[in-house]
Amino acid sequence: MENNIKHHLTDDLLMAYAAGTLPEAFDLMVATHLSLCDHCRARAESFDAVGGHVLEDQAEVAQMDQGSLAATMALIAQGAPTSKPVQPACSVLPVPLQDYVGGDVNAIRWRPIGMGVKQAILPTTRDATARLLFIPAGVAVPDHSHHGTELTMVLQGAFSDEVDHFARGDVEIADADLHHTPTADISEDCICLAVTDAPLKFGKLMPRLFQPFLRI
C-alpha cells in the first residue's frame, strides 16, 4: 500500500460510502482511493463498524423466512468460483478501476480533447460522471471553477494548482468556491481519475464551446 498520501477523503464522503448513498462515480472514486490509502481505509472500516452496531441496536428487526439461509447457501454453492486477480506492483490503475477499464493503462480508450490532453469516460450511472484524464507533462488544464463537486485523484505523475501539489493517491476536493488551473509536473505525464456531479465552469470561450461535446 502507499503511505505517502497527503490529501485524503472527508469523513462525510466515507460515511456516505458506508451508507451506500453516493452516486456510482463517487463510489468508484472512494473505492479506488481506499485501495491505496491505509489511513482512509481504516477510517472507512470504523464507519462500517458503527453502521453494523446501529443495525444491531434497532428495536425492530425484519423477520426472515426460515428457509432463507438455506436458500442463500444453495445459491452460493451453485455459483461458479470466483477469484480476484492480485494487482501487479507496477500497475498504474488500482483494481477497482481495472474492473471498469478491463485492464491497466494500455486498455484505456483515450479520446483527445485538446492540447494533448485525453480523456476516457467510464460507464457509470447518470447522476455523476467518472473519467480518466491524461495530461502531458508540463501542460495546464484550462482554468475553471465548479457548478458542483469535483474529486480528482492522481494515479500517475503529479499536478499542482492554486491549492497545493498532488501526487499518486492524493485526492483534491473542489467545489464552487475553488477556481484553479491544474498543471501537470514537467517530469512526467499525469493520469487522474476525476468525478463530477455537475459540469465544470470555464471562464474562457473555447472550452465553453466544446464543453457539451466533451461532456465536461
C-alpha positions in Angstrom: 0.0 0.0 0.0 1.0 3.6 -0.5 1.6 5.6 2.7 2.9 8.9 1.3 -0.6 10.2 0.5 -1.2 13.7 1.9 -4.7 14.6 0.6 -7.4 12.3 1.9 -11.2 11.9 1.6 -13.5 13.6 4.1 -15.5 11.9 6.8 -18.7 12.9 5.0 -17.6 11.0 1.9 -16.5 8.0 3.8 -19.8 7.9 5.8 -21.9 8.3 2.7 -19.9 5.4 1.1 -20.5 3.2 4.1 -24.2 4.1 4.0 -24.4 3.4 0.2 -25.8 6.8 -0.6 -23.1 8.0 -3.1 -23.6 8.1 -6.9 -21.7 5.2 -8.6 -19.0 7.5 -9.9 -18.2 8.8 -6.4 -18.3 5.2 -5.1 -15.7 4.3 -7.7 -13.5 7.2 -6.5 -13.8 6.2 -2.9 -13.1 2.5 -3.6 -10.1 3.5 -5.8 -8.6 5.7 -3.1 -9.2 3.2 -0.3 -7.3 0.6 -2.4 -4.2 2.8 -2.0 -4.7 4.6 1.3 -4.2 2.7 4.6 -5.3 5.8 6.6 -8.7 6.3 4.8 -9.4 2.5 4.7 -9.1 2.3 8.5 -11.5 5.2 8.9 -13.9 3.6 6.4 -13.8 0.4 8.3 -14.6 2.2 11.5 -17.7 3.8 9.9 -18.8 0.3 8.6 -18.5 -1.0 12.2 -20.6 1.9 13.6 -23.2 1.2 11.0 -23.3 -2.5 12.0 -23.8 -1.6 15.6 -26.6 0.7 14.7 -28.4 -2.1 12.8 -27.9 -4.5 15.7 -29.4 -2.0 18.1 -32.6 -1.4 16.1 -35.7 -2.4 18.2 -37.5 -3.9 15.2 -35.6 -6.4 13.1 -37.1 -7.6 9.9 -38.1 -11.2 10.2 -36.6 -13.7 7.7 -38.2 -16.8 6.3 -36.9 -19.9 8.0 -35.6 -21.2 4.7 -33.8 -18.0 3.7 -30.3 -19.1 5.0 -30.5 -22.5 3.3 -31.6 -20.9 0.0 -28.8 -18.4 0.1 -26.2 -21.1 0.8 -27.6 -23.2 -2.0 -27.2 -20.3 -4.5 -23.6 -19.7 -3.3 -22.8 -23.4 -3.8 -24.2 -23.4 -7.3 -22.3 -20.3 -8.4 -19.1 -20.5 -10.3 -16.0 -20.0 -8.1 -14.5 -16.5 -8.5 -11.2 -15.1 -7.6 -9.8 -11.5 -7.6 -6.6 -11.1 -9.5 -3.7 -9.8 -7.5 -2.7 -6.4 -8.7 0.9 -6.3 -10.0 3.1 -3.8 -8.2 3.8 -1.9 -11.4 0.1 -1.3 -12.2 -1.0 2.3 -12.7 -4.7 1.6 -12.3 -5.8 0.2 -8.9 -8.1 -2.9 -9.1 -11.4 -1.0 -8.8 -10.5 1.0 -11.9 -9.2 -2.0 -13.8 -12.6 -3.6 -13.3 -14.2 -0.7 -15.2 -11.5 -0.4 -17.9 -10.9 -4.1 -18.5 -7.2 -3.9 -17.7 -4.4 -1.4 -16.9 -3.5 1.8 -18.8 -2.9 0.0 -22.1 -6.6 -0.9 -22.1 -7.9 2.6 -21.8 -9.7 4.0 -24.9 -8.4 7.6 -24.9 -10.1 10.4 -26.8 -8.2 13.7 -27.4 -9.8 16.9 -26.0 -7.2 19.4 -27.0 -3.6 20.5 -26.1 -2.5 16.9 -25.9 -5.0 16.2 -23.1 -7.0 13.0 -23.4 -10.0 11.6 -21.6 -11.9 8.3 -21.2 -15.4 8.5 -19.8 -16.2 5.4 -17.7 -19.6 3.7 -17.7 -21.5 4.8 -14.6 -25.0 5.9 -13.7 -26.1 9.4 -15.0 -26.2 11.1 -11.6 -22.5 11.8 -11.8 -19.6 11.3 -14.3 -16.3 9.5 -13.9 -13.5 10.0 -16.4 -9.8 9.2 -16.7 -7.7 12.1 -17.7 -4.2 12.1 -19.4 -2.4 15.4 -19.1 1.0 15.6 -20.8 4.0 16.7 -18.6 4.0 20.5 -18.1 0.6 21.0 -19.7 -2.1 23.0 -17.8 -5.8 22.2 -17.9 -7.9 25.3 -18.8 -8.7 27.4 -15.7 -12.1 26.6 -14.3 -14.4 26.7 -11.3 -17.3 24.3 -10.5 -21.1 24.2 -10.6 -20.9 21.2 -8.1 -18.3 18.9 -6.6 -15.3 17.6 -8.4 -13.0 15.0 -6.9 -9.6 14.4 -8.7 -7.3 11.6 -7.7 -3.7 11.2 -9.1 -2.9 7.8 -10.5 0.4 8.6 -12.2 2.7 11.6 -12.1 1.5 14.7 -10.2 -0.1 18.1 -10.7 -0.1 21.5 -8.9 -2.7 24.2 -8.7 -3.6 27.2 -6.5 -4.2 24.9 -3.6 -1.2 22.5 -3.4 0.8 19.8 -5.0 -1.0 16.4 -5.6 0.8 13.1 -6.3 -0.2 9.5 -6.6 -3.1 8.6 -4.3 -3.9 12.2 -3.4 -7.4 13.4 -3.9 -8.3 17.1 -4.5 -11.9 18.0 -3.4 -13.1 21.1 -5.4 -16.4 22.9 -5.0 -18.0 26.2 -6.3 -15.5 28.2 -4.2 -12.4 26.9 -5.9 -11.2 28.5 -9.2 -8.0 26.7 -10.3 -5.6 25.8 -13.2 -4.2 22.3 -12.6 -0.8 21.8 -14.3 1.0 18.5 -14.7 4.5 18.3 -13.3 7.2 18.7 -16.0 8.9 15.5 -15.0 6.1 13.0 -16.0 2.7 12.7 -17.8 -0.1 12.8 -15.3 -3.0 10.4 -15.3 -6.0 11.2 -13.0 -9.4 9.8 -12.1 -11.9 12.7 -11.9 -15.6 12.5 -10.9 -18.1 15.3 -11.0 -21.8 15.7 -10.2 -22.2 18.9 -12.3 -20.5 20.5 -15.3 -17.3 22.5 -14.8 -17.5 26.3 -15.1 -14.9 27.5 -17.7 -14.0 31.2 -17.9 -12.7 31.2 -21.5 -14.9 30.9 -24.6 -13.2 28.0 -26.4 -13.6 25.5 -23.6 -17.2 26.6 -23.1 -18.0 26.0 -26.8 -16.6 22.4 -26.8 -17.9 21.5 -23.3 -21.2 19.9 -24.4 -19.4 17.6 -26.9 -16.7 16.6 -24.4 -19.2 16.1 -21.5 -17.2 18.1 -19.0 
